[in-house]
Structures are given as C-alpha cells and as structure tokens.
C-alpha cells in the first residue's frame, strides 16, 4: 500500500503512456490500409473525395476532374480561408469563410464535397467523419474545464507536493501521452479545409521551393513554407504518402509538446515540482490546444511556440535572439506584429544602444535569410505586396472572432459600416492604439522585464477583443501567455485567466469547426463567448494594473516559493545568472 501511495501516479502515467503508444501505432497502421483503399476508390470510383470525380461528390478539384496539387490561378489562404484550387463543387452555393463553406451543400454543409456525400473537410453536423467526434470532444472539454475550476479553486502549493524521485520520467510520460494521443487521433479527423491548402502548398513547395510564389497564388508568408517543403518532400515518398494529413499536423503537434516543456522548465525554477508538472498537464491536454493542432490542423501551435520563446528570451535579456524569433513569427503570420510593442518597450526600458543594434541586426539578417530563396524573379517589394493583400483580404468587423464586434452583431459586417461616429475599422484602429498605450504605461510602471508576458497577453487579448478583421484563432497564444505571466509575476489570478481564455478559445474554435454558426446567425455560443472575452479582458486589465506596481514583481506568497531542495540559485532555461533573478525575493 505504501509503495502504491508513493508511486501510484507514476504507475498510472506509465500505463497511460504505453496504452497511448500502442494505440497510436495501431491507429497509424490501420489508417495506412484505409488510406490506400480510399485512394484507389478515388481514382476508380465515381464519388468525389479529395480528387473529385464525375459523381455527386465533386470535391476539391471540381466535378469530373482530378485535383491539381498546386494552387494555380486562385488566391488561397490557409489562415484566412479562401477556396483551394479551382473549387467548382456543385454541392451548393456556400460562401468561403475561413477555409470553409457555410452554405448548404458546401465544404462544410450537408451536401457533397470533400470526402463524398455529406462530407466536408471543415466539419459539419451530418455525414462528416469529423463531426462524429464532436460529442466526445465536447465531453472531454467539459471534464477538463470542470477539473480545472475544482483544482484552481482549491489551489494550494503545499497540496501539490509529489514524490521527488523519477521527476524526469513523470514529465516525459505526460509529454509522451500527449504526443501519442494526438498521433492516435489525427489520422481519423478529416480536418479543416485549411489542411487541404497546406497539402497543396507542400506539394508546390516540394516541386520548386524558389518558384513557390511565382508558380502559385498563395498569400501565406514565407517562413512556414519551409516546413511545408520538408513535409512535401517526405510525403512524396511511397512509404509516407498515405500519412500526408498526419505529416501536415505533425509540426504543430510537436509544437504543443515543446511549448508545454518550455512552461515546465520555466516553472520548475520558480514554483514547486507539483505545480510545474500540473502546468505541463494543463497545456498538453488543454482542449483549446488539442482542437487546433489535432482536429483543425492549423499552425497556431507552432506560432505560439515562437511567441513563448520570444518572451522567455526577452526576459532573460537575450534581446537579439528574441528579435530573431519575433521576426520569424511575423514572417510566419502577419498577426505576429501584435507582439512587436513588447520588444519595443523592453528596448526603451534598457536605454542602451547595443540591444537596439542586436535587435535590428537580428531582424534584418533573419528576414534576408528567410525571403531570399523566394525572391528570384520577384519585384523588389514583393513581400510587402504579399502582406498588403493578406491584411486587406477580409474587410469585416469580425471574421468569426467572437469578440466585442461580434457581440454587437458585427460578424461578417463590412468594416466600412458606420458604428456611431466612425466605421468599424476606425474604431478598431483606435482601440489598438489605446490598448498599446495602456500596455506601455503598465510596462513603464512595472520597470521590470518580467512584465513582458503580461504585456503580450494584454496586447493579444485587447486587439482580439476590440479590433476589426480578427479571426477565431488569433487569441490562441493567450492561454500560454497567461501561464507565463503567472510564472513571472506570481499572481494566481493569471491561472484563472489561463483557464478562462482556454475556454473561450475552445468554444470559438469548436463552434466554427463544426459549423454550427452561419454568416447570418447570432447564436448562443457566439453571444456567450464574445461576452466572456470582453469580461476576461476587463479582468485582465485589473490584474495587470495591480501587478504593474514594481514592488509586486518577483514577490510571492510563501506557499508559492520554490521548494528548498530545488537548485533555486541556478538560472532558468539557459539564462545567465546576471540576466534574470530566478529566485523569489521576499
């Protein structure tokens, strides 16, 4: 009994690891045969599927014609969502929104589309393989958030003490379970239409990386094209071609695990081991994280990993490398620019010329290295034109983002529409300026680099909630940033914010992925989630105001202090002893 009491959790985790590893192997093995059969059926049979056909399920390539793996002649956007290839699917007149058709019989409707009759790559309520998992996913989310509320309400550091033996084994078991569970599920989720766009781009990049933009019409920034190039090369082989949909998800599944590991490493130097492991579990099994990388197949997990790394390096005074990751993030997604003020605030705070030179040099060199292979045969300002087209592609008050504008009925309303004195777009720009100025004020008030995570959280939450043209997934990094803010500022309210933002991210993503919302529908999920996001931002402002007092930074209750047996004097995650204080000052 004493042995079980001391090692029970470890045994449970090990059993879960073995079970999930076996399940993933069986799942991938079974999927390989199923995928081969489906491919043969697509080539021979009349039903649509991915490749199209002459039957009622025309699919991506249009009725009666195979899918062109490149993106010729059309503008395609995996992040913002337009149609892929020459989609002339006869299933209906659905409107392309965020990679999905919402109308009847479109990509996500009840008619025929990708995957045969009733199917839709983006999900739908009937006849779609993805929709079959909606109920289990909703139940899992309800259990997760219920457990989170219970644990957070009873949160006491002394109750989180676990056995000190085999720490590494327990951590890697948690991370391994998270990875294998994703790999077991991923093959059987058809995913969002974005996944097909990524498949097309991977094939185009593998054919000619330097000619990616000249041969196709993608409006996606260049950095992630390198990842797609590698996937395209691997997926072109006979051994891995059946697993293309899994390969497309793999970078973001790995990014989930890497981000959880970074949070654990950071926490292990600041809080007890039990809390550190709990935070890793929170992120690995977070439904908001799960649905994005494993179900939807989007790349926000990879983007969030870059942003988390940028903030950690900034706090550790590695400003040059932080600027490199920031530049990579912007070269991956245009919304990376939202986090630029955090780097700018820290450079101003330091009042030295060297960090500015390092940051500018790192950003310039990184930009040149990333865009150079794509620049042959292009106009000198081709990248600027690419970003202009991407930013201006969706001129709406809200693009499925459940925020303030959606709450007042602005979802898919033209951003030129007048709201009181100004247009939605003008109001959005005013709010961006106000949120940035408030964040700057709080950063100056704190006078500490440890405030960077909270500043980044305020920026993304404020911009998402009150700016125009926001998409449902732009809030995704908020969950990880809230955990980072807790670790640096040691205010438990950030844990509640991490849970709250995770809930709204999940509800927003779930509602769009499973197509319960339509362009003209003002549903209960939209209303509740939008209101929650507004309230969470208001609560965040209050918390940040309290924490911005310089005397509160790095001060924590005694129950949250690092365990005496931990090497608290050792810098966290590669920081030098001079760059950041990793101990808790009373």
Residue pairs with C-beta under 8 A, 6 or more apart in sequence:
4 11
6 163
7 163
9 162
9 170
10 163
10 166
10 169
10 170
10 173
13 170
13 173
13 174
13 177
14 169
14 173
16 173
16 177
17 173
17 176
17 177
17 180
20 176
20 177
20 180
20 181
20 184
21 176
21 180
23 180
23 181
23 184
24 180
24 181
24 183
24 184
26 184
27 183
27 184
27 185
27 187
27 188
28 183
28 184
28 187
28 243
28 246
31 187
31 188
31 242
31 243
31 246
32 242
32 243
35 187
35 242
35 243
36 242
38 49
39 242
41 47
41 49
42 49
42 50
42 51
42 53
43 51
45 53
45 55
46 53
46 54
46 55
47 53
47 55
47 56
47 57
47 116
47 117
48 55
48 56
48 57
48 58
48 59
48 63
48 89
48 112
48 113
48 114
48 115
48 116
48 117
49 57
49 59
49 114
49 115
49 116
50 59
50 60
50 61
50 67
50 114
50 115
50 196
51 59
51 60
51 61
51 66
51 67
52 58
52 59
52 60
52 61
52 62
52 63
52 64
52 65
52 66
52 67
53 59
53 63
53 64
54 63
54 64
56 90
56 91
56 112
56 117
57 91
57 112
57 113
57 115
57 116
57 117
57 119
58 64
58 88
58 89
58 90
58 91
58 112
58 113
59 67
59 89
59 112
59 113
59 114
59 115
59 116
60 67
60 84
60 85
60 87
60 89
60 114
60 196
61 67
61 68
61 85
61 86
62 85
62 86
62 87
62 88
62 89
63 88
63 89
63 90
67 85
68 85
68 86
68 200
69 199
69 200
69 203
69 204
70 200
70 203
70 204
70 207
70 215
70 216
71 84
71 85
71 197
71 200
71 201
71 204
71 216
71 217
71 218
72 85
72 86
72 215
72 216
72 217
73 86
73 217
74 82
74 83
74 84
74 85
74 86
74 217
75 82
75 217
75 218
75 219
75 389
75 393
76 82
76 83
76 84
76 85
76 197
76 200
76 201
76 216
76 217
76 218
76 219
77 99
77 197
77 218
77 219
77 220
77 390
77 393
78 99
78 194
78 197
78 198
78 201
78 220
78 298
78 299
79 194
79 220
79 298
79 299
79 333
79 390
79 471
80 98
80 99
80 219
80 390
80 393
80 394
80 399
80 471
81 96
81 97
81 98
81 99
81 100
81 193
81 194
82 96
82 99
82 393
83 96
83 107
83 193
84 193
84 196
84 197
84 200
85 200
87 107
89 101
89 106
89 107
89 112
89 113
90 112
91 105
91 106
91 109
91 111
91 112
91 113
92 101
92 103
92 104
92 105
92 106
92 109
92 111
93 103
93 105
93 106
94 100
94 101
94 102
94 103
94 104
94 105
94 106
94 107
94 108
94 109
95 101
95 102
95 103
95 106
95 519
96 107
97 399
97 400
97 412
97 519
98 399
98 400
98 471
98 472
98 512
99 107
99 122
99 192
99 193
99 194
99 197
100 106
100 107
100 108
100 120
100 121
100 122
100 123
100 192
100 193
100 512
100 515
101 107
101 108
101 109
101 113
101 120
101 122
102 108
102 109
102 515
102 517
102 518
102 519
103 109
103 518
104 110
104 111
105 111
105 112
105 113
106 113
106 120
107 113
107 114
107 120
107 121
107 122
107 193
108 120
108 121
108 122
108 123
108 124
108 128
108 193
108 515
109 120
109 124
109 515
110 118
110 124
110 125
110 126
110 127
111 117
111 118
112 118
112 119
113 119
113 120
113 121
114 120
114 121
114 190
114 193
114 196
115 121
115 128
115 129
115 190
117 127
118 124
118 126
118 127
118 128
119 127
119 128
119 129
119 190
120 128
120 515
121 130
121 190
121 191
121 192
121 193
121 195
121 196
122 130
122 191
122 192
122 193
122 513
122 515
123 130
123 131
123 134
123 190
123 192
123 513
123 514
123 515
124 130
124 131
124 514
124 515
125 131
125 514
125 515
125 516
128 190
129 188
129 189
129 190
130 189
130 190
130 191
130 295
130 513
130 514
131 514
133 185
133 188
133 189
133 295
134 510
134 514
137 287
137 290
137 291
137 295
137 510
138 510
140 287
141 287
141 506
141 510
144 285
144 286
144 287
145 287
145 499
145 502
145 503
148 282
148 499
148 502
149 499
151 278
152 495
152 496
152 499
155 492
155 495
156 559
157 271
157 272
157 274
157 275
157 559
157 560
157 561
158 559
159 274
160 272
160 274
160 275
160 278
161 272
161 273
161 274
161 563
162 170
162 273
162 274
162 277
164 273
164 565
167 273
170 277
171 261
171 264
171 277
171 280
174 260
174 277
174 280
174 281
174 284
175 257
175 260
175 261
175 280
175 284
177 284
178 256
178 257
178 260
178 284
178 285
179 253
179 254
179 257
182 249
182 253
182 256
182 290
182 293
182 294
183 246
183 253
185 294
185 295
186 245
186 246
186 249
186 253
186 294
187 243
187 245
187 246
189 294
189 295
189 297
190 245
191 245
191 249
191 295
191 296
191 297
192 296
192 297
192 298
192 513
194 296
194 297
194 298
195 245
195 248
195 249
195 296
195 297
198 228
198 248
198 297
198 299
199 244
199 245
199 248
200 216
201 212
201 216
201 218
201 220
201 225
201 228
201 232
202 228
202 229
202 231
202 232
202 235
202 244
202 248
203 232
203 235
203 236
204 212
204 215
204 216
204 218
204 232
205 212
205 225
205 226
205 228
205 229
205 232
206 229
206 232
206 233
206 235
206 236
207 215
207 232
208 215
209 225
209 226
209 229
209 373
209 374
210 373
210 374
210 376
211 377
212 218
212 225
212 374
213 222
213 374
213 378
213 382
213 386
214 377
214 378
218 225
219 386
219 389
219 390
219 393
220 390
221 330
221 331
221 332
221 333
221 334
221 383
221 386
221 387
221 390
222 331
222 370
222 371
222 374
222 383
223 328
223 331
223 332
223 370
224 299
224 302
224 332
225 374
226 370
227 251
227 302
228 248
231 244
231 247
231 248
231 250
231 251
234 240
234 247
235 241
235 243
235 244
235 247
240 247
245 297
248 297
249 293
249 294
249 297
251 299
251 302
252 292
252 293
252 297
252 298
252 299
252 300
252 301
252 302
253 293
253 294
253 301
255 293
255 301
255 302
255 304
255 305
256 283
256 284
256 289
256 290
256 293
256 301
257 284
258 305
259 283
259 301
259 304
259 305
259 308
259 480
260 280
260 283
260 284
261 280
262 305
262 308
262 309
262 312
262 573
263 279
263 280
263 283
263 308
263 480
263 483
263 484
263 487
264 276
264 277
264 279
264 280
265 572
265 573
266 312
266 484
266 487
266 572
266 573
267 275
267 276
267 279
267 280
267 487
268 276
268 566
268 572
269 562
269 566
269 568
269 570
269 571
269 572
269 573
269 582
270 487
270 490
270 562
270 572
270 582
270 584
271 487
271 560
271 562
272 562
272 563
272 566
273 563
273 566
275 560
279 483
279 487
282 483
282 498
283 289
283 479
283 480
283 483
286 479
286 502
287 502
287 506
288 476
288 479
288 501
288 502
288 503
288 505
288 506
288 509
289 301
289 479
289 502
291 506
291 509
291 510
291 513
292 298
292 300
292 301
292 473
292 476
292 505
292 509
293 300
293 301
295 513
296 473
296 509
296 513
298 473
299 332
299 333
300 473
300 476
300 477
301 476
302 332
303 329
303 332
303 333
303 336
303 476
303 477
304 476
304 477
304 480
306 325
306 326
306 328
306 329
306 332
306 336
307 325
307 329
307 336
307 339
307 456
307 477
307 480
307 481
308 477
308 480
308 481
308 484
309 325
310 322
310 325
310 326
310 329
310 339
310 343
311 322
311 342
311 452
311 453
311 456
311 481
311 484
312 484
312 573
313 319
313 321
313 322
313 325
314 322
314 342
314 343
314 346
314 449
314 452
315 449
315 450
315 452
315 453
315 488
315 575
315 580
316 571
316 572
316 573
316 574
316 575
316 576
316 579
316 580
317 449
317 575
317 576
317 579
317 580
318 575
318 579
319 343
319 346
319 347
319 350
319 355
319 358
319 359
320 355
320 358
320 359
320 361
320 362
321 362
322 343
322 359
323 343
323 358
323 359
323 360
323 362
323 363
323 366
324 362
324 363
324 366
326 336
326 339
326 340
326 343
326 363
327 362
327 363
327 366
327 367
327 370
328 366
328 370
329 336
329 339
330 336
330 337
330 340
331 366
331 367
331 370
331 371
334 387
334 390
334 391
335 474
338 459
338 460
338 463
339 456
339 459
339 460
341 436
341 439
341 440
341 455
341 459
342 439
342 443
342 452
342 455
342 456
342 459
343 359
345 439
345 440
345 443
345 444
345 452
345 455
346 355
346 443
346 449
346 452
347 355
347 356
347 359
349 443
349 444
349 447
349 449
371 383
375 382
379 385
391 469
394 469
394 471
395 414
395 415
395 416
395 425
395 469
396 410
396 411
396 412
396 413
396 414
396 415
396 468
396 469
397 405
397 406
397 410
397 411
397 412
397 413
397 414
397 415
397 417
397 419
397 424
397 425
397 428
397 468
397 469
398 405
398 406
398 410
398 411
398 412
398 413
398 468
398 469
398 470
399 411
399 412
399 469
399 470
399 471
399 472
400 406
400 411
400 412
400 471
400 472
400 508
400 512
400 517
401 411
401 464
401 470
401 471
401 472
401 474
401 475
401 508
402 472
402 504
402 507
402 508
402 511
402 525
402 526
402 529
402 530
402 533
403 464
403 465
403 466
403 470
403 530
403 533
403 534
404 465
404 466
404 530
404 533
404 534
405 411
405 413
405 424
405 428
405 466
405 468
405 470
406 526
406 530
407 526
407 527
407 530
407 531
407 534
408 419
409 522
410 417
410 419
410 424
411 519
411 522
411 526
412 519
413 424
414 424
415 423
415 424
415 425
415 428
415 468
415 469
416 423
416 424
416 425
417 423
417 424
419 427
420 427
422 430
424 468
425 468
425 469
427 466
427 468
428 466
428 467
428 468
428 469
429 467
431 462
431 463
431 466
431 467
432 462
432 463
432 466
432 467
435 458
435 459
435 462
435 463
435 466
436 459
438 458
438 462
438 541
439 455
439 458
439 459
439 462
442 451
442 454
442 455
442 458
442 544
442 545
442 548
443 451
443 452
443 455
443 548
445 548
445 549
445 550
446 547
446 548
446 549
446 550
446 553
447 550
448 550
448 553
448 554
449 580
450 488
450 489
450 553
450 554
450 580
451 488
451 489
451 547
451 548
451 553
452 488
453 481
453 484
453 485
453 487
453 488
453 489
454 485
454 488
454 489
454 494
454 544
454 547
454 548
456 477
456 481
456 484
457 478
457 481
457 482
457 484
457 485
457 497
457 540
457 544
458 540
458 541
458 544
460 474
460 475
460 477
460 478
460 481
461 475
461 478
461 501
461 533
461 536
461 537
461 540
462 537
463 470
463 474
464 470
464 474
464 475
464 478
464 533
465 533
465 534
465 537
466 537
472 508
472 509
472 512
473 505
473 508
473 509
475 501
475 504
475 505
475 508
475 533
476 505
478 497
478 501
478 505
479 498
479 501
479 502
479 505
482 494
482 495
482 497
482 498
482 501
483 494
483 495
483 498
485 491
485 494
485 497
486 492
486 494
486 495
486 498
488 553
489 547
489 552
489 553
490 554
490 555
490 556
490 557
490 560
490 584
491 543
491 546
491 547
491 552
492 560
493 539
493 543
494 543
496 539
497 536
497 539
497 540
497 543
500 532
500 536
500 539
501 536
503 532
504 529
504 532
504 533
504 536
507 525
507 528
507 529
507 532
508 529
511 517
511 523
511 525
511 526
511 529
516 523
516 525
517 523
517 525
517 526
546 552
547 553
554 581
554 584
554 585
555 584
555 585
555 586
556 584
558 586
560 584
561 584
562 568
562 583
562 584
568 582
568 583
568 584
569 577
569 582
569 583
570 582
571 577
571 579
571 580
571 582
572 580
572 582
575 582
